[in-house]
Amino acid sequence: MRLRKGSTVTDDAGFVSVPQQDGKRSRREATVVAEAPVAAPVVRPDGWQPLGELLMARDAVDHPQVAEALLQQAASGKRVGALLVELGAISERDLAEALAEQLSLALVDLGTETPDPEAVAVIPESFARAHQCIPMMRTQDAIIIAVADPSDALAVQLQSQTRLDVTLVVAPGSEVRRAIDQSYRSLEGIDQFVKAFEATSSTKKAVALTSDSQQDDAPVVQVVNKIISQALRDRASDVHIEPQDNRLRIRFRIDGALHDVLALPDAMGPALVSRLKIMAGMNIVERRRPQDGQIAMDVDGRAVDIRVATTGVIWGEKVVLRILDKSRPLYKLSDLGMPAKTHETFSKLVRAPFGMVLCAGPTGAGKTTTLYATMSEINESQSNIMTIEDPVEYVFPSINQISTNEQAGLTFSTGLKSILRQDPDVILVGEIRDVDTARIATQAALTGHFVLSSLHATDAVAALHRFLDMGIESFLIASSVLGVVGQRLLRRNCTKCLKAYKPGAEEIAFYSESGGAAKTKFYKGIGCNFCSGTGFSDRIGVYELLTVTPEIKRLVVGWATQDELRRMAVKQGMRTLNDEAIALVEQDLTTIPEVIRHIYTA
């Protein structure tokens, strides 16, 4: 393992710079760090400085920021470094480098350094999560452990836990948490529960066990919990449970792409589906009709909402779980990644006193995220904002949110009618699916209300034609719709492992034909610990904004084709999804194959 002290990296010969009492530095083998007995792993070296002073000396913060953190520390009891990170004054990497310098500890890069499984096995997962530490390397009688917040007390606890000589190294907190998630796989040990299930007398008996709320240790219950836990650790947005001829396939959708993660015996399918139905409050007897439900649970200390949808396929019932991590902060409109001009125009549109603004795109394009970010932007105490959603994904304390309930007769259209009698200023309709909802939303926009909604369409222009296809009169569309945002989500290159590469001839041709600027080097992620070897980390939005100008209105009233509408919009300054996506390639934020795969080009 290559360790760093401050900004100094061990050299290729495997030596690390070690501080001495006289302030000089010597070189010795890095392995000695792990092998040498350490009585007190964390000590204050000569010339020790308080963290705030050290950060100011590094020009990372100024005096007012440190003073604010000290003031908050008196009230909260948190550490100054953590408060400075919360205030946005420094990054977690800045804090880790300062702590390493302050305590003369090595700094480890968990993006390139992989924890040794033999070392990880020394510390239980519960202890690692509670103390935010991850073992990196061990010898017979010593161990190196990466921590985000080194202290004497933690070093003593680790020595007591491991019975080994402990050497602490420093890493940013987010890197430590991600390393814990990757090193302690929830799916490990699942084989024993599969064997226990197969040992039951029959699948029917196993299904019966899942209906007993007291059987928390039943094999199927444990398997379901482990699948959900691992999905959350892997940042999966969806879990697909798919029965096939001779197996039950489990796949996670991570950053928009599906990955095979597990294969279970096909006989386990009915029991696993029944367990999920019970958790979601669904009818376990009905297996032919598609059903929807919802699960609220805590996973690894995080509140999670899970939307459950089942449907019958030829080999049994397929289940898709949509995972909503409530601990994730909601995006602000400025965080969505819209270009500056698009963001400025959109911000003006959503502050109109009446009219309708639509978000258009396919499933998984980020429409709901854009709607929530827009609501947070216009949420003011003097406005009555009401929503009708299926279901409510994130709760806003100051907004009146309604969840649809078809069994009770509460649909989008009936809910929208009731909202109009609640004196609303702003109305959010989660999705316009049918002509009744579309007509009521249009009438609301025409009668002095501001309406936000989403619509399944390929792009912004296609959304206007979807309204026409639903049977809404063209003059009503032209009078009510203020603008349409078409959007997609592309996987973002991992910045930790970004390397130059040479695209294929077809990719270069597509890039050039799309109007991309001349480039001599293209970059992509090659895979590292941070991105689980995929080369991508998170996603970035691609947006096109169609503003309904007088010229666009005349074309809509005249039932112009999509090509005519698009040409007029581009003439008036609209940058298409393809234009914006190619711009992201120019900035090395994504790759050409991602654009080809996700952006529709005529």
C-alpha positions in Angstrom: 0.0 0.0 0.0 1.3 3.5 -0.9 0.8 5.9 2.0 1.0 9.6 2.0 2.2 11.9 4.8 0.6 15.3 4.0 1.2 15.7 0.3 4.3 13.4 0.3 3.8 10.0 -1.4 5.9 6.9 -0.8 8.4 6.5 -3.6 8.6 3.6 -6.0 11.2 1.9 -3.7 8.5 1.6 -1.1 9.9 4.1 1.4 7.9 6.7 3.3 9.0 10.0 4.8 8.8 9.8 8.6 9.0 12.9 11.0 11.7 13.0 13.6 12.0 14.9 16.9 14.4 17.5 15.5 12.0 18.3 12.6 14.1 16.4 10.0 12.7 13.5 8.0 14.1 10.1 7.4 13.2 7.3 5.0 12.4 3.8 6.0 10.4 0.9 4.6 6.6 1.6 4.6 6.0 -2.0 5.9 7.6 -1.0 9.2 4.7 1.2 9.9 2.4 -1.8 10.1 4.9 -4.0 11.9 6.2 -1.7 14.6 4.5 -1.9 18.0 2.7 1.4 18.8 1.9 2.2 22.4 0.1 5.5 21.7 -0.9 5.8 18.0 -2.0 9.4 18.2 0.2 11.9 19.9 0.7 15.7 19.7 4.0 16.2 17.8 6.3 19.1 18.5 5.0 22.3 17.0 1.4 21.1 17.2 -1.1 23.7 16.1 -4.9 23.9 16.7 -6.7 22.9 13.6 -8.2 26.3 12.9 -4.8 28.0 13.0 -3.4 25.2 10.8 -6.1 25.7 8.2 -5.6 29.5 8.2 -1.9 29.0 7.7 -2.7 26.8 4.7 -5.0 29.6 3.3 -7.8 27.1 3.3 -10.1 29.3 5.5 -10.1 32.8 6.9 -10.5 34.0 10.4 -14.3 34.8 10.3 -15.0 31.2 9.1 -13.0 29.7 12.0 -14.8 32.1 14.4 -18.2 31.0 13.1 -17.2 27.3 13.5 -16.0 27.9 17.1 -19.2 29.7 17.9 -21.3 26.8 16.5 -19.0 24.3 18.3 -20.0 25.9 21.7 -23.6 25.1 20.9 -23.4 21.8 19.2 -20.2 20.2 20.6 -19.1 19.1 17.2 -15.5 19.2 16.1 -14.3 22.4 14.4 -13.2 20.5 11.3 -16.6 18.8 10.8 -18.3 22.2 11.2 -16.1 23.9 8.7 -17.0 21.1 6.2 -20.7 21.6 7.0 -20.4 25.3 6.4 -18.8 24.7 3.0 -15.6 26.4 4.0 -13.4 23.4 3.3 -13.8 20.0 1.6 -13.4 16.7 3.4 -10.1 16.2 1.5 -8.8 19.6 2.9 -9.8 18.5 6.4 -8.1 15.1 6.0 -4.9 16.7 4.8 -4.9 19.2 7.7 -5.5 16.4 10.3 -2.6 14.4 8.8 -0.3 17.3 9.0 -1.5 18.3 12.5 -1.0 14.8 14.0 1.9 13.7 11.7 -0.1 10.8 10.4 0.0 9.4 6.9 -2.8 10.3 4.4 -4.2 7.4 2.4 -6.1 7.6 -0.9 -9.0 5.1 -0.7 -9.7 5.7 -4.4 -6.6 3.7 -5.4 -5.8 1.8 -2.2 -8.1 -1.3 -1.6 -8.6 -2.6 1.9 -7.1 -6.1 2.4 -10.0 -8.5 3.1 -7.8 -10.2 5.7 -7.6 -6.9 7.6 -11.2 -6.1 7.1 -12.2 -9.4 8.8 -10.5 -8.3 12.0 -13.1 -5.6 12.8 -16.9 -6.3 12.8 -19.0 -4.2 10.4 -21.1 -2.6 13.2 -17.9 -1.4 14.9 -16.5 0.0 11.7 -19.7 1.9 10.9 -20.0 3.2 14.5 -16.4 4.6 14.6 -16.0 5.4 10.8 -12.9 3.3 10.3 -11.7 0.8 7.8 -8.8 -1.6 8.2 -6.3 -1.4 5.3 -3.5 -3.9 6.0 -2.4 -6.3 8.7 0.6 -8.4 9.6 0.7 -11.0 12.3 0.7 -8.6 15.2 -0.1 -5.1 13.7 -2.7 -3.4 11.6 -3.1 -0.2 9.7 -6.6 1.4 10.0 -7.9 4.4 8.0 -10.1 6.8 10.0 -11.7 10.1 9.3 -11.4 11.5 12.8 -8.2 10.2 14.6 -8.0 10.5 18.3 -6.3 8.8 21.3 -9.6 7.4 22.5 -10.3 5.8 19.1 -6.8 4.3 18.9 -7.2 2.7 22.4 -10.6 1.3 21.4 -9.2 -0.2 18.2 -6.3 -1.8 20.0 -8.8 -3.3 22.5 -11.0 -4.5 19.6 -8.3 -6.0 17.4 -5.7 -7.1 20.1 -3.1 -5.8 17.6 -0.7 -2.9 17.5 -2.7 -0.2 15.7 -1.3 2.5 13.3 -3.9 5.1 12.2 -3.9 6.8 8.8 -6.2 9.5 7.7 -8.8 9.6 4.9 -11.8 11.8 4.1 -15.0 10.7 5.8 -16.9 10.1 2.6 -14.1 7.9 1.3 -14.1 5.9 4.6 -17.9 5.4 4.4 -17.7 4.3 0.8 -14.9 1.9 1.6 -17.0 0.4 4.4 -19.9 -0.1 2.1 -17.7 -1.8 -0.5 -15.7 -3.9 1.9 -18.6 -5.2 4.1 -20.9 -6.7 1.4 -24.4 -7.3 2.7 -24.8 -10.2 0.3 -21.9 -12.1 1.8 -23.1 -15.1 3.7 -26.4 -15.2 1.8 -25.6 -18.8 0.7 -26.3 -20.0 4.2 -29.9 -18.6 4.1 -30.4 -20.1 0.6 -29.4 -23.5 2.0 -31.6 -23.1 5.0 -34.5 -22.3 2.6 -33.8 -25.3 0.5 -33.8 -27.4 3.6 -37.4 -26.6 4.4 -39.9 -29.3 3.5 -41.5 -27.4 0.7 -41.7 -23.9 -0.9 -45.2 -23.7 0.3 -44.0 -24.0 3.9 -41.4 -21.3 3.3 -44.1 -18.9 1.9 -46.2 -19.6 5.0 -43.2 -18.6 7.2 -43.0 -15.2 5.5 -46.5 -14.3 6.5 -45.6 -14.6 10.2 -44.4 -11.2 11.4 -42.5 -12.9 14.2 -40.3 -14.9 11.9 -37.6 -12.2 11.5 -34.9 -14.8 11.2 -36.6 -16.8 8.5 -34.3 -17.4 5.5 -36.5 -15.5 3.0 -36.8 -12.5 5.4 -33.0 -12.4 5.8 -32.4 -12.6 2.0 -34.8 -9.8 1.3 -33.2 -7.6 3.9 -29.7 -8.3 2.6 -30.7 -7.5 -1.0 -32.3 -4.1 0.0 -29.3 -3.3 2.2 -26.8 -4.0 -0.5 -28.8 -2.0 -3.1 -28.7 1.0 -0.8 -24.9 0.6 -0.3 -24.3 0.3 -4.0 -26.4 3.5 -4.7 -28.9 1.6 -6.7 -32.1 3.4 -7.8 -33.9 0.2 -8.7 -33.8 -3.5 -7.8 -35.1 -6.0 -10.5 -36.2 -9.4 -9.2 -36.8 -11.6 -12.3 -37.9 -15.2 -12.4 -36.3 -17.2 -15.2 -36.3 -20.8 -16.4 -33.9 -22.1 -13.8 -32.9 -19.2 -11.6 -34.1 -16.0 -9.9 -32.0 -13.1 -11.3 -31.4 -10.1 -9.1 -30.2 -6.9 -10.8 -29.4 -3.4 -9.5 -29.8 -0.2 -11.6 -26.8 1.9 -10.7 -26.3 5.3 -12.4 -28.9 4.3 -15.0 -27.3 1.0 -16.0 -28.4 -2.5 -14.8 -25.9 -4.8 -13.3 -26.3 -8.5 -12.4 -25.5 -9.0 -8.7 -27.0 -12.3 -7.6 -28.7 -15.5 -8.8 -31.0 -17.4 -6.5 -32.7 -20.8 -6.9 -35.9 -20.4 -9.0 -37.9 -22.2 -6.2 -37.2 -19.2 -4.0 -39.1 -16.8 -6.3 -42.6 -17.2 -4.9 -41.5 -17.0 -1.3 -39.4 -13.9 -1.9 -42.2 -12.1 -3.8 -44.7 -13.0 -1.1 -42.4 -11.5 1.5 -42.1 -8.2 -0.4 -45.9 -8.1 -0.9 -46.5 -8.5 2.8 -44.0 -5.7 3.6 -45.7 -3.5 1.0 -49.3 -4.2 2.1 -50.2 -6.0 -1.1 -52.5 -9.0 -1.8 -50.2 -12.1 -1.7 -53.0 -14.3 -3.1 -53.4 -12.3 -6.3 -50.6 -13.3 -8.7 -52.1 -12.5 -12.1 -52.9 -8.9 -11.7 -50.2 -6.3 -11.5 -50.0 -4.6 -8.1 -48.3 -1.5 -6.5 -47.3 -0.9 -2.9 -44.9 0.9 -0.7 -42.4 0.0 2.0 -40.9 2.4 4.7 -38.0 1.0 6.6 -34.6 1.9 8.1 -31.5 0.5 6.4 -28.0 1.0 8.0 -29.5 3.9 10.0 -31.0 5.6 7.0 -34.7 6.1 6.4 -35.7 4.6 3.1 -39.0 4.5 1.1 -39.4 1.7 -1.4 -42.0 1.6 -4.2 -42.9 -2.0 -5.1 -44.4 -3.0 -8.4 -45.2 -6.6 -9.4 -46.3 -8.1 -12.7 -46.8 -11.6 -14.1 -44.3 -13.0 -16.6 -44.1 -16.5 -18.1 -41.9 -17.8 -15.3 -43.7 -16.2 -12.3 -43.9 -12.8 -10.9 -41.4 -10.1 -11.6 -40.8 -7.4 -8.9 -39.2 -4.0 -9.3 -38.2 -2.0 -6.2 -37.7 1.8 -6.6 -35.5 2.9 -3.7 -35.8 6.5 -2.4 -33.1 7.4 0.1 -34.6 10.0 2.3 -31.3 10.9 3.9 -30.0 12.3 0.6 -30.4 16.1 0.4 -32.9 17.5 -2.1 -31.3 19.2 -5.1 -31.7 22.9 -5.6 -32.5 24.3 -9.0 -29.0 25.7 -9.3 -27.5 22.2 -8.6 -29.2 20.4 -11.5 -26.5 21.1 -14.0 -28.5 23.4 -16.3 -26.4 25.7 -18.5 -26.4 29.3 -17.1 -28.7 30.7 -19.8 -31.2 27.8 -19.5 -31.2 28.1 -15.7 -31.8 31.9 -15.9 -34.7 31.5 -18.4 -36.3 28.6 -16.5 -36.1 30.5 -13.2 -38.1 33.3 -14.8 -40.7 30.9 -16.2 -41.4 29.2 -12.9 -42.0 32.6 -11.2 -44.9 33.4 -13.5 -48.2 34.1 -11.7 -50.2 31.6 -13.9 -49.6 29.1 -16.7 -48.1 25.7 -17.1 -44.5 24.5 -17.2 -43.8 20.8 -18.1 -40.9 18.5 -17.6 -40.6 15.9 -20.5 -38.6 12.8 -20.8 -38.7 9.0 -20.6 -38.8 7.0 -17.4 -35.7 7.6 -15.3 -34.8 10.9 -16.9 -34.9 12.9 -13.6 -38.2 14.7 -14.2 -39.3 14.3 -10.6 -36.0 15.6 -9.3 -36.4 18.7 -11.5 -40.0 19.2 -10.2 -38.9 19.0 -6.6 -36.0 21.3 -7.1 -38.4 23.8 -8.8 -40.7 23.6 -5.8 -38.0 24.3 -3.4 -37.0 27.4 -5.5 -40.5 28.9 -5.5 -41.6 27.8 -2.0 -42.6 30.9 -0.1 -44.7 31.4 3.0 -47.2 33.7 1.2 -48.0 31.0 -1.4 -50.3 28.0 -1.0 -48.5 25.2 -2.8 -50.3 21.9 -3.3 -49.3 18.7 -5.0 -50.9 15.5 -6.2 -48.4 12.7 -6.5 -48.2 8.9 -7.0 -46.8 8.5 -4.5 -45.3 11.3 -2.5 -41.5 10.7 -2.8 -40.0 13.4 -0.6 -41.8 15.4 2.1 -41.7 19.2 2.2 -42.7 20.4 5.6 -44.3 23.6 4.3 -46.1 22.2 1.3 -49.4 20.4 1.2 -48.8 17.1 -0.5 -51.5 14.5 -1.5 -50.8 10.9 -2.5 -53.1 9.2 -4.9 -55.2 6.3 -3.8 -57.1 4.5 -6.5 -58.9 2.2 -4.2 -60.3 5.2 -2.4 -61.1 6.9 -5.8 -58.4 9.5 -5.4 -56.7 9.7 -8.8 -54.8 12.5 -10.4 -57.9 13.9 -12.0 -60.2 13.7 -8.9 -57.3 15.0 -6.7 -56.7 17.9 -9.0 -60.4 18.8 -8.9 -60.3 18.9 -5.1 -57.1 21.0 -5.0 -58.8 23.7 -7.1 -61.2 24.2 -4.2 -58.3 24.6 -1.7 -57.4 28.2 -2.9 -54.0 27.1 -4.4 -51.4 29.4 -5.9 -49.1 26.7 -7.2 -50.1 23.2 -8.1 -47.8 20.3 -8.8 -49.3 17.3 -10.7 -46.8 14.4 -10.4 -47.6 13.1 -13.9 -50.1 13.8 -16.7 -51.2 10.4 -17.8 -54.6 10.8 -19.3 -56.9 13.3 -21.1 -58.9 14.1 -17.9 -55.8 15.1 -15.9 -54.5 17.0 -18.9 -57.7 19.0 -19.4 -58.1 19.9 -15.7 -54.4 21.0 -15.5 -54.8 23.1 -18.6 -58.0 24.7 -17.2 -56.2 25.4 -13.9 -53.4 27.1 -15.8 -55.9 29.3 -17.7 -57.8 30.4 -14.6 -55.0 32.0 -12.6 -53.0 29.1 -11.2 -49.4 28.2 -11.8 -49.1 24.4 -12.7 -46.0 22.2 -12.7 -46.2 18.7 -14.1 -44.3 16.0 -15.9 -45.1 14.2 -19.1 -43.6 11.1 -20.8 -42.2 12.3 -24.1 -39.0 12.0 -26.1 -38.2 15.7 -25.9 -39.6 19.1 -25.4 -41.3 19.5 -28.8 -42.8 16.0 -28.6 -44.5 16.9 -25.3 -46.6 19.6 -27.0 -47.7 17.0 -29.6 -48.6 14.5 -26.8 -51.1 17.1 -25.6 -52.5 17.3 -29.1 -52.7 13.5 -29.3 -54.6 13.4 -26.0 -57.3 15.6 -27.6 -56.6 18.9 -25.9 -57.5 21.7 -28.3 -54.5 23.4 -29.8 -55.5 26.9 -28.8 -55.8 25.8 -25.2 -52.3 24.4 -25.3 -50.9 27.6 -26.9 -52.6 29.7 -24.2 -51.7 27.7 -21.1 -48.2 26.2 -21.7 -45.3 28.6 -20.9 -42.4 26.3 -21.5 -41.3 22.7 -21.7 -38.0 21.2 -20.3 -36.8 18.1 -22.1 -34.2 16.2 -20.2 -32.1 13.1 -19.9 -29.5 11.7 -17.4 -26.1 10.7 -18.6 -23.5 8.9 -16.5 -20.7 11.2 -15.4 -17.1 10.3 -15.8 -15.4 9.4 -12.5 -13.0 12.2 -11.7 -10.8 9.9 -9.6 -9.7 7.7 -12.5 -10.1 10.0 -15.5 -7.6 9.0 -18.3 -7.2 9.9 -22.0 -8.4 7.4 -24.5 -8.9 7.2 -28.3 -12.5 6.8 -29.4 -13.4 4.6 -32.4 -13.9 5.9 -35.9 -17.7 5.7 -35.6 -17.7 7.7 -32.3 -15.5 10.4 -33.8 -17.8 10.6 -36.8 -20.8 11.0 -34.6 -19.1 13.7 -32.5 -18.1 15.7 -35.6 -21.5 15.4 -37.3 -23.1 16.6 -34.0 -21.1 19.8 -34.2 -18.5 19.0 -31.5 -15.5 21.3 -31.2 -12.2 20.0 -32.4 -10.5 17.9 -29.8 -7.2 16.1 -29.7 -7.8 14.2 -26.5 -10.9 12.5 -25.1 -11.2 11.3 -21.6 -13.1 8.7 -19.7 -13.0 6.9 -16.3 -11.0 3.7 -16.4 -12.4 2.3 -13.1 -11.4 2.6 -9.5 -12.6 1.9 -6.0 -14.8 5.1 -6.0 -16.8 4.1 -9.0 -16.7 0.3 -8.3 -14.7 -0.2 -11.5 -17.3 1.2 -13.8 -15.5 4.4 -14.8 -18.7 6.4 -13.9 -19.8 8.1 -10.7 -23.3 9.6 -10.4 -25.1 11.2 -13.3 -25.4 14.6 -14.9 -28.6 16.2 -16.4 -28.9 17.2 -20.0 -31.6 19.8 -20.6 -33.3 21.6 -23.5 -35.8 24.4 -22.8 -38.6 25.2 -25.2 -40.1 28.6 -24.4 -43.6 29.0 -26.0 -43.1 32.3 -27.9 -45.8 33.9 -30.0 -44.3 32.2 -33.1 -44.4 28.8 -31.4 -48.0 29.4 -30.4 -49.0 30.1 -34.0 -47.4 26.9 -35.1 -49.1 24.9 -32.4 -52.5 26.4 -33.2 -51.9 25.4 -36.8 -51.0 21.8 -35.9 -47.4 22.2 -37.2 -45.2 19.1 -37.3 -42.6 18.3 -34.7 -39.9 19.2 -37.3 -41.4 22.6 -37.9 -41.7 23.3 -34.2 -38.1 22.2 -33.6 -36.7 24.3 -36.4 -38.5 27.4 -35.1 -37.3 26.7 -31.5 -33.7 26.3 -32.6 -34.0 29.4 -34.7 -35.1 31.3 -31.6 -32.1 30.0 -29.6 -33.1 26.6 -28.1 -30.1 24.3 -27.7 -31.2 20.7 -28.3 -30.5 17.8 -26.0 -27.9 16.6 -28.5 -26.1 20.0 -28.5 -26.0 20.1 -24.7 -24.8 16.4 -24.5 -22.0 17.1 -27.0 -21.0 20.1 -24.9 -20.6 17.7 -21.9 -18.3 15.5 -24.0 -16.2 18.6 -24.9 -15.8 19.3 -21.2 -14.9 15.6 -20.5 -17.8 15.2 -18.2 -19.2 12.2 -20.1 -18.4 10.0 -23.1 -19.6 9.8 -26.7 -21.1 6.2 -26.2 -23.2 7.6 -23.3 -24.6 10.3 -25.6 -25.3 7.8 -28.4 -27.0 5.4 -25.9 -29.3 7.9 -24.2 -29.9 11.0 -26.4 -32.4 10.7 -29.1 -31.2 12.1 -32.4 -33.4 12.6 -35.4 
